[in-house]
Amino acid sequence: MRGVPKRYVRFFSYFALVVLSAVFIFTWFQTHHNALAKGFPLQPGELKRPIEFAGNNKEAVNILKAWYPDERFIVGMGMYTCVHLTKYLELCPRHVGGHTLATKALRTVIKKDINHSKGFKIVGFSNYLTYDSVTAAQLTELLSDTDARAAAVTAVAPSAEHLVPDSSRLPLEYTVITEKSLTESDFVTEISVLFGEDCVDPRPAWRLSKEWRLEHSKVPCYLTLRTRDSDPHGKKFPTLSASLENPFKIVQLADLHYSVGEGRCRDEFPKHENCIADPKTLAFVEKVLDTEKPQLVVFTGDQIMGSECVQDSVTALLKVVDPIIKRQIPYAMVWGNHDDEGSLDRWEISKLVQSLPLSLFKIGDHDTNDNSFGVGNYVHYIYGEDGNPLSALYFLDAHKYSPNAKAYPGYDWIKEEQWNFFDGYKDAFVDQKASLSMAFFHIPLPEYLNVDSSSSPGTQNPLIGNFKEGVTAPKYNSKGIATLRELGVKVTSVGHDHCNDYCLLEDSQSPAINERIWLCFGGAAGEGGYGGYGGTERRIRVYQLDFSKRSIVTWKVLNSSPEAPFDHQTLVSAGVPLIA
């Protein structure tokens, strides 16, 4: 191929190799498909009770069309068995199970590989459950036809031999449609799967069944079913309120690092013979919640270990929020550098968390799924009994890794555009700088390094807690500390550096005591993240805002002694940062 540049020769050679590999795999797949289909865990079996009409058929049809014109109803399940080459090339030539309907059904593929292969192996087989659904209008057409009703509108029962433990049917309940049942019964409208013996589903419209699991998955796999939306008006954000008589308590949960499945412990301290990461972390969190009884929980990033959630980030995130939802505590969240490294990107996990009950997380009007602005930049107020705000809580996306590693190696920074956005809130209070406001994000600001005083050379700024590892703040300083001062923020709290748990009163740009900000680390609560540096026990930080004293107090608790707080510290008193 004289005259053709070598780069083109290499490109076409690689392209031809990929095409030939794909053809070979496809041919092999077709040849062996029958053997693969035998492992399909949802073989059609004995039909369960079909949806049918009782009483006034015409009236029931009219009600169904009027009440649920856009709702979809499940009419069958199946599975694709695919072959993948890396995680980018995948062929799914055959489908097993499901229904063929006279009325066109929508086939939904649950894009969660129950075979635990895609994303883990270069070449392998991936299995995806599917379900067919029809609209209410299509369903009424089917139900008006006696033959179609019995043949199509049913739940599929799997073969017992493919379920663990033995079970005779899927947990899908269909009911007789009457005018009464339309108001009192639940109809399955969406299906998904969750993984691991410890999976949970705290979403109110979803029902998780662990009476059986699919044999394909190397991590136990269970169905979770959504019924028709119980709140047709949509989600409402909780309101944070406080009184002068009762302090407002915040529990900060930093770096939980949950996984799909029970996870593995990293750098456990003190060591035990048996350490199972997520259950140990969960027990710690639950004990602190029950002891402290906070009015708000703030997650400050790396809620999940993305590399351990390639199969399904949803499973891990639902485990994260489950103990808080069970206790009916509102919660806010910001993202860390690992949260979006699993099956969901930053935008997708944001949409999920925003939709969850009691969640204060917001996707702002300016938010973007890239490094330009980030996702999850928002503000919430704590309101007094008179309805006026007592405090503002600011939440910022600190992004992940530097977009210009050559000039600024390491981690990304909060952008100037973000600080400009929050600057628009500086007139929220009559006396902004006297408020007990706080800010939460994941990666520390460069000012977290300012141990030495700039106003008193030769001395150090007040610091309480452990400074055990190098602060991984960004190399670029976007000067956000000035905006925080304008907003009247008295305390910032971050995660990211697991073995640092100090609070530092830095004075780099403003020697006036009433304008200084306490910069705090939350420590790390999760056994799934690192914890070395001489041994660091997992810990949780608590804040208490007392609006009658205009004070902010903080303390920490350890996993081994969650009822014994330590480093009890008054950060703000009479609205002014207190020098320890």
Secondary structure, DSSP 8 states (H G I E B T S, - for coil): -TTS-HHHHHHHHHHHHHHHHHHHHHHHHHHHHHHHHTT-TT---S------B-S-HHHHHHHHHHH-SS-EEEEEEEEEEEEEETTTEEEEEEEEE----SS--EEEE----TTS-BTTBSEEEEEEEEEEEEEHHHHHHHHTSHHHHHHHSS-----GGGEES--SS-S-----B-TTHHHH---EEEEEEEESTT-----TTEEE--S-EESS-SS-EEEEEEES-S-TT------EE--SSS-EEEEEE----B-SSS---SS-SS--S---HHHHHHHHHHHHHHHH--SEEEEES--B-GGG-SS-HHHHHHHHHHHHHHTT--EEEE--SSTTSSSS-HHHHHHHHHHSTTB-----TT--SSTTT-S--EEEEEE-TTS-EEEEEEE----SB-S-TTTS-SB----HHHHHHHHTTTTSSTTGGGS-EEEE-SS--GGGG--B-SSSTTSB--EES-B-S-----SS---HHHHHHHTTEEEEEE-S-TTB--EEEE-SS---GGG-EEEEE-----TTS--TTTT---EEEEEEEETTTTEEEEEEEETTEEEEEEEEEEEEETTEE---
